[in-house]
């Protein structure tokens, strides 16, 4: 059987340039960019931002980012600044959820919901 090397979701962008700047402010680094896609990477994880937007899809798309310490990540990124700089919806700071994970919620400029979830190791 072949070894799986990764899993990269395609994330839609209503304003491709704005979304690239948004994700860079979260700490992602572009590793490839052309007119239609931008591969964004942080440590060994990446996703593909696409210059393609369907409102119904974007507003129902969710991505989970697993971190060791959600509160520390939240302080470093300072999602309140994202609201001012990128006109995104108001984030919800990390809190323990009924399913047993501490999760913070933030939206990207296209309406994609990111779950910043703390994993207990």
C-alpha positions in Angstrom: 0.0 0.0 0.0 1.2 3.5 -0.8 2.1 5.9 2.0 -0.2 8.8 2.5 1.9 12.0 2.6 -0.8 14.6 3.4 -4.3 15.9 3.1 -4.8 19.4 1.8 -8.3 20.9 1.6 -9.2 23.5 -1.0 -10.5 26.7 0.7 -12.5 29.2 -1.3 -11.6 32.9 -1.6 -14.0 35.6 -2.5 -11.1 38.1 -2.7 -8.0 36.1 -3.4 -5.4 38.7 -2.5 -7.2 39.7 0.8 -7.5 36.0 1.8 -3.8 35.4 1.1 -2.9 38.4 3.4 -5.4 37.1 6.1 -3.8 33.7 6.2 -0.3 35.1 6.3 -1.4 37.1 9.3 -2.3 33.8 11.0 1.2 32.5 10.4 0.8 30.6 7.1 3.5 31.0 4.5 2.8 30.8 0.8 4.9 28.0 -0.9 3.3 28.3 -4.4 1.1 31.0 -5.9 -0.3 31.4 -9.3 -3.5 33.1 -10.7 -5.8 30.4 -9.4 -4.3 28.9 -6.2 -2.0 29.7 -3.3 -0.6 26.8 -1.3 -0.2 28.0 2.3 1.9 26.1 4.9 2.5 26.3 8.6 5.0 23.8 9.9 4.2 20.5 8.2 0.6 21.3 7.4 -0.8 23.1 4.4 -4.0 23.9 2.5 -4.8 25.2 -1.0 -6.5 28.6 -1.2 -8.3 28.9 -4.4 -9.4 31.9 -6.4 -12.9 30.5 -6.6 -16.0 31.4 -4.6 -19.5 30.1 -4.2 -21.2 31.8 -1.2 -23.2 28.8 -0.1 -20.2 26.6 -0.1 -17.9 29.1 1.6 -20.4 29.8 4.4 -20.8 26.1 5.1 -17.1 25.2 4.9 -15.3 24.5 8.1 -11.6 23.7 8.8 -10.2 22.6 12.1 -6.7 23.7 13.1 -5.3 21.6 15.9 -2.9 23.4 18.3 -1.2 22.4 21.5 -2.4 25.5 23.4 -5.5 27.3 22.0 -5.1 30.3 24.4 -1.5 30.9 23.5 -2.3 30.7 19.8 -5.2 33.1 20.3 -3.0 35.6 22.1 -0.3 35.4 19.4 -2.7 35.9 16.5 -5.0 38.4 18.3 -8.2 37.7 16.3 -9.7 41.0 17.4 -7.2 42.7 15.1 -8.4 40.5 12.3 -11.9 42.1 12.6 -10.4 45.6 12.2 -7.9 44.7 9.5 -10.0 42.2 7.4 -13.6 43.1 8.2 -14.3 39.5 9.3 -17.1 38.4 11.6 -16.5 38.6 15.3 -14.4 35.6 16.6 -15.2 33.6 19.7 -12.3 33.0 22.1 -11.3 29.5 23.1 -13.7 27.8 25.5 -14.3 24.2 26.5 -17.0 22.7 24.3 -19.5 20.0 25.3 -17.7 17.4 23.2 -14.6 17.8 25.3 -12.3 20.1 23.4 -11.2 23.7 24.0 -12.1 25.5 20.7 -11.9 29.1 19.5 -13.9 30.1 16.4 -12.9 32.6 13.7 -14.1 33.4 10.2 -11.9 34.2 7.2 -12.8 37.0 4.8 -14.9 34.6 2.6 -17.0 33.3 5.5 -15.1 30.0 6.1 -15.3 29.0 9.7 -12.0 27.9 11.4 -12.1 25.9 14.6 -8.9 26.4 16.5 -8.9 23.4 18.7 -6.6 22.4 21.5 -5.5 18.8 21.6 -4.4 17.2 24.9 -1.3 15.2 24.3 
